[in-house]
Each structure stands twice: as structure tokens, then as C-alpha cells.
């Protein structure tokens, strides 16, 4: 899969599931929108990423990594509340971000290998 495409998919997952979590919460917190804002930024850098802009690609990688680690706290909160739906939402966002990171790293390695040939 192309890195810009997984970035686009990850952005949509973060926006949709993060919005769902915020708007269905009985006590919504602005911090619940962090994945949504991160997804919006990832979505915004996707066109430049697709064109091969390395700076935007690195921004996407760093932001995805930060979001992945940032989702640990909501996961522990959902586990503590025994909120199965919340756990599922956060796990899907984490898996999407992890898949993105794996594809980003693989892509960077492939580019590096082809440059050394």
C-alpha cells in the first residue's frame, strides 16, 4: 500500500472514530478531540505527501507516532470504565496508526535501498 494512501485512511479513521467518541459521550471533553485534530492535520498533509514532499511525509510520521502513544491514556481509561465500545474505538485507532507507521518505515527503507543501488 502506498504511504500517502494509508495516511489518508488513518486520518479518516481518527476523524470518524474520534468524533464518534466525542459526540456520543455523556461527559465530552475537548481532549477527546485530539485524534480528530490530528486526523485533520494528517488529511491536510496527504496531497503534499502524495507528491513526494519529504517534510510533509516526516510530519505525518511524527504526528502519527505521537497520536499512537497519545491513545494509550484513552485506552486505559476505557478499560478502567469497562467500556467495550470505547476500547474497540481506541484499539482500532491505534491499529490504524500502527499500520501507518509500519508502512511509512517500510517505504523509507525501500527509498533508501533504491538510492544506494
Residue, then its C-alpha position, 0 to 999 in steps of 0.5 A: x500500500x502506498x504511504x500517502x494512501x494509508x495516511x489518508x485512511x488513518x486520518x479518516x479513521x481518527x476523524x470518524x472514530x474520534x468524533x464518534x467518541x466525542x459526540x456520543x459521550x455523556x461527559x465530552x471533553x475537548x481532549x477527546x478531540x485530539x485524534x480528530x485534530x490530528x486526523x485533520x492535520x494528517x488529511x491536510x498533509x496527504x496531497x503534499x505527501x502524495x507528491x513526494x514532499x519529504x517534510x510533509x511525509x516526516x510530519x505525518x510520521x511524527x504526528x502519527x507516532x505521537x497520536x499512537x502513544x497519545x491513545x494509550x491514556x484513552x485506552x486505559x481509561x476505557x478499560x478502567x470504565x469497562x467500556x467495550x465500545x470505547x476500547x474497540x474505538x481506541x484499539x482500532x485507532x491505534x491499529x490504524x496508526x500502527x499500520x501507518x507507521x509500519x508502512x511509512x518505515x517500510x517505504x523509507x527503507x525501500x527509498x533508501x535501498x533504491x538510492x544506494x543501488 
